[in-house]
Amino acid sequence: MALADDLKAGIAALDAETTRVGQRIDALVARLAQGTLSDAEKAEVMAALTAEADRLKVLGTDPSAPVPPPSPALQAARRK
């Protein structure tokens, strides 16, 4: 039971930290929205940061997939 409790606590800590990272990215998106980037640059940066924030927020909250699949580059490196 202690191991299960430790795992649950670890998952909760991961969830809290990834949510904080997502919130920091959200804050950056808000600041970029007020900056002097061109509309195209703003759209590109905001879309990328928003997608990353969403991914991080979900990372620790989906018990069926708590870890996202590795990137294609990481998968290729593992096969070597």
C-alpha positions as CSV (number, residue, x, y, z in Angstrom):
1,M,0.0,0.0,0.0
2,A,2.9,2.4,0.8
3,L,4.2,2.0,-2.8
4,A,0.8,2.8,-4.2
5,D,0.5,5.9,-2.0
6,D,4.0,7.0,-3.1
7,L,3.1,6.5,-6.7
8,K,-0.1,8.5,-6.3
9,A,1.8,11.3,-4.5
10,G,4.4,11.3,-7.4
11,I,1.7,11.5,-10.0
12,A,0.0,14.3,-8.1
13,A,3.3,16.2,-7.9
14,L,3.9,15.7,-11.6
15,D,0.4,17.0,-12.3
16,A,0.9,20.1,-10.1
17,E,4.3,20.9,-11.7
18,T,3.1,20.4,-15.3
19,T,0.1,22.6,-14.6
20,R,2.5,25.3,-13.3
21,V,4.6,25.0,-16.4
22,G,1.5,25.3,-18.5
23,Q,0.4,28.4,-16.6
24,R,3.8,30.0,-17.2
25,I,3.5,29.3,-20.9
26,D,0.0,30.8,-20.8
27,A,1.5,33.9,-19.2
28,L,4.1,34.1,-22.0
29,V,1.4,33.8,-24.6
30,A,-0.5,36.7,-22.9
31,R,2.7,38.8,-23.0
32,L,3.4,38.0,-26.6
33,A,-0.1,39.1,-27.5
34,Q,0.8,42.6,-26.3
35,G,4.2,42.7,-28.1
36,T,5.4,44.0,-31.4
37,L,5.5,40.8,-33.4
38,S,3.9,40.8,-36.8
39,D,0.5,39.1,-36.9
40,A,1.9,36.1,-38.7
41,E,4.7,35.7,-36.1
42,K,2.3,36.2,-33.2
43,A,0.0,33.5,-34.6
44,E,2.8,31.0,-35.1
45,V,4.3,31.5,-31.6
46,M,1.0,31.6,-29.8
47,A,-0.2,28.5,-31.5
48,A,2.9,26.6,-30.6
49,L,3.0,27.8,-27.0
50,T,-0.7,27.2,-26.5
51,A,-0.4,23.6,-27.9
52,E,2.5,23.0,-25.5
53,A,0.6,24.4,-22.5
54,D,-2.4,22.2,-23.3
55,R,-0.1,19.1,-23.7
56,L,1.6,19.8,-20.3
57,K,-1.7,20.4,-18.5
58,V,-3.0,17.0,-19.7
59,L,0.2,15.2,-19.1
60,G,-0.4,14.4,-15.4
61,T,-4.1,14.2,-15.5
62,D,-4.8,11.4,-17.9
63,P,-4.4,8.1,-16.0
64,S,-4.7,6.0,-19.1
65,A,-1.8,7.9,-20.8
66,P,0.2,9.7,-18.1
67,V,3.2,10.0,-20.3
68,P,3.0,11.3,-23.9
69,P,4.5,9.1,-26.6
70,P,8.2,9.8,-27.2
71,S,9.1,12.1,-30.1
72,P,10.1,10.5,-33.4
73,A,13.7,11.6,-32.8
74,L,13.8,9.9,-29.4
75,Q,12.2,6.8,-30.9
76,A,14.9,6.7,-33.6
77,A,17.7,7.2,-31.1
78,R,16.4,4.3,-29.0
79,R,16.5,2.0,-32.0
80,K,20.2,2.6,-32.6
